[in-house]
Amino acid sequence: MIDILFKGVGWTDIALTLDRVAVGMFFMFSGYHKLFNAQRHRAFVDELTSLHVAALWINQWWVPSVEFAGGSAVVIGLLTPLAALGLLAIVLVASFTSGRLRIAGYQPIDRADRIDDWLYLPEVLYAFMLILFVSAGAGPYSVDAVILRWLDKSGAL
């Protein structure tokens, strides 16, 4: 019982896999809809326009393409640290553009409330999850793990 209280229940590899698949699916579906659903694409372009994002002509396609491709790679665990790093860049930009405006709209009452508001943003929470995959990789239940096992057996490592 003491071990559970201080070390948790274990199953860390399963928890990492569930986190990776859920985060990857979010970005994969989000990017897919921004690319292939006209209404969602228009809403995305309108948001980029209102935020005065530079190079709108490329970013309206580049950002959802990275979301879709990076999210797909994270779901299956393929080149996970690289894919997560690309997604991390997107969520950081989103945090400091649209997130910053939402924080101002919340009208925080003090510094602690402002920190609380920043941590409440989904983009910030996704950033912390993506940092985990950049630093820890995909885990043992992934395409990355299969490739690493194959490379190890072939003596390529």
C-alpha positions as CSV (number, residue, x, y, z in Angstrom):
1,M,0.0,0.0,0.0
2,I,2.8,2.4,0.8
3,D,4.4,1.8,-2.6
4,I,1.2,2.8,-4.3
5,L,0.9,5.9,-2.3
6,F,4.4,7.0,-3.1
7,K,5.2,5.3,-6.5
8,G,1.7,5.0,-8.0
9,V,0.1,1.9,-9.5
10,G,2.7,1.3,-12.2
11,W,1.7,0.7,-15.8
12,T,3.6,3.7,-16.9
13,D,4.2,2.4,-20.4
14,I,0.4,2.0,-20.8
15,A,-0.3,5.5,-19.5
16,L,2.4,7.0,-21.8
17,T,0.8,5.1,-24.8
18,L,-2.7,6.3,-23.9
19,D,-1.5,9.9,-23.5
20,R,0.4,9.7,-26.8
21,V,-2.6,8.2,-28.8
22,A,-5.0,10.7,-27.3
23,V,-2.8,13.8,-28.0
24,G,-2.0,12.5,-31.4
25,M,-5.6,11.9,-32.3
26,F,-6.5,15.4,-31.2
27,F,-4.0,17.0,-33.5
28,M,-4.7,14.6,-36.4
29,F,-8.5,15.3,-36.3
30,S,-8.0,19.0,-35.8
31,G,-5.6,19.3,-38.7
32,Y,-7.8,17.0,-40.9
33,H,-10.9,19.2,-40.4
34,K,-9.0,22.4,-41.0
35,L,-7.7,20.9,-44.3
36,F,-10.7,19.1,-45.6
37,N,-13.8,20.8,-44.1
38,A,-14.6,24.1,-45.9
39,Q,-16.4,25.5,-42.9
40,R,-13.6,24.7,-40.4
41,H,-11.0,25.9,-42.9
42,R,-12.8,29.2,-43.3
43,A,-13.1,29.7,-39.5
44,F,-9.4,28.9,-39.2
45,V,-8.5,31.5,-41.9
46,D,-10.7,34.1,-40.2
47,E,-9.0,33.5,-36.9
48,L,-5.5,33.8,-38.5
49,T,-6.7,37.0,-40.3
50,S,-8.0,38.5,-37.0
51,L,-4.7,37.7,-35.3
52,H,-2.8,39.4,-38.2
53,V,-0.7,36.2,-38.8
54,A,2.0,36.8,-41.4
55,A,2.0,34.8,-44.7
56,L,-1.6,33.8,-44.4
57,W,-1.5,32.2,-47.9
58,I,1.0,29.6,-46.6
59,N,0.0,29.3,-42.9
60,Q,-3.6,28.5,-43.7
61,W,-2.3,25.2,-45.2
62,W,1.0,24.7,-43.4
63,V,-0.3,24.8,-39.8
64,P,-3.1,22.2,-40.4
65,S,-0.8,20.1,-42.5
66,V,1.7,20.0,-39.6
67,E,-1.2,19.2,-37.2
68,F,-2.4,16.4,-39.3
69,A,0.9,14.8,-40.2
70,G,2.4,15.4,-36.7
71,G,-0.7,14.1,-35.0
72,S,-0.8,11.0,-37.2
73,A,2.9,10.3,-36.4
74,V,2.3,10.7,-32.7
75,V,-0.7,8.4,-32.8
76,I,1.4,5.5,-34.2
77,G,4.6,6.6,-32.5
78,L,6.7,7.3,-35.6
79,L,9.6,9.7,-35.1
80,T,7.6,10.9,-32.1
81,P,10.1,13.4,-30.6
82,L,10.3,15.2,-33.9
83,A,6.6,15.1,-34.6
84,A,5.9,16.3,-31.0
85,L,8.4,19.2,-31.4
86,G,6.6,20.4,-34.6
87,L,3.3,20.3,-32.7
88,L,4.9,22.0,-29.8
89,A,5.9,24.9,-32.0
90,I,2.3,25.3,-33.2
91,V,0.8,25.2,-29.7
92,L,3.3,27.8,-28.4
93,V,2.4,30.2,-31.3
94,A,-1.3,29.6,-30.6
95,S,-0.8,30.3,-26.9
96,F,1.0,33.6,-27.5
97,T,-1.5,34.8,-30.2
98,S,-5.1,33.7,-29.5
99,G,-4.3,32.5,-26.0
100,R,-3.0,35.8,-24.9
101,L,-6.2,37.5,-26.1
102,R,-8.3,35.0,-24.2
103,I,-6.4,35.6,-21.0
104,A,-7.0,39.3,-21.4
105,G,-10.7,38.6,-21.8
106,Y,-10.7,36.6,-18.5
107,Q,-9.6,39.8,-16.7
108,P,-7.4,38.1,-14.1
109,I,-7.6,39.7,-10.7
110,D,-3.9,39.2,-9.7
111,R,-0.7,37.5,-10.8
112,A,-1.8,34.1,-9.4
113,D,-5.1,34.3,-11.3
114,R,-3.2,35.2,-14.5
115,I,-1.0,32.1,-14.0
116,D,-4.1,30.0,-13.3
117,D,-5.6,31.4,-16.5
118,W,-2.6,30.5,-18.6
119,L,-2.5,27.0,-17.2
120,Y,-6.2,26.7,-18.0
121,L,-5.6,27.1,-21.7
122,P,-5.8,23.8,-23.6
123,E,-2.8,24.9,-25.7
124,V,-0.6,25.1,-22.6
125,L,-1.7,21.8,-21.3
126,Y,-1.0,20.2,-24.7
127,A,2.4,21.9,-24.7
128,F,3.3,20.1,-21.4
129,M,2.1,16.8,-22.8
130,L,4.1,17.3,-26.0
131,I,7.2,18.1,-24.0
132,L,6.9,14.7,-22.4
133,F,7.0,13.0,-25.9
134,V,9.9,15.2,-27.0
135,S,11.9,14.2,-23.9
136,A,10.7,10.6,-23.3
137,G,9.9,9.4,-26.9
138,A,7.0,7.2,-27.8
139,G,7.4,4.4,-25.4
140,P,7.6,0.6,-26.0
141,Y,4.2,0.3,-27.8
142,S,5.1,2.3,-30.9
143,V,6.5,2.1,-34.4
144,D,9.6,3.9,-33.0
145,A,10.2,0.9,-30.6
146,V,9.8,-1.6,-33.4
147,I,12.3,0.3,-35.5
148,L,14.8,0.5,-32.6
149,R,14.4,-3.2,-31.9
150,W,15.0,-4.0,-35.6
151,L,18.1,-1.7,-35.8
152,D,19.5,-3.2,-32.6
153,K,19.1,-6.8,-34.0
154,S,20.7,-5.8,-37.3
155,G,23.7,-4.3,-35.5
156,A,23.0,-0.9,-37.0
157,L,23.1,0.8,-33.6
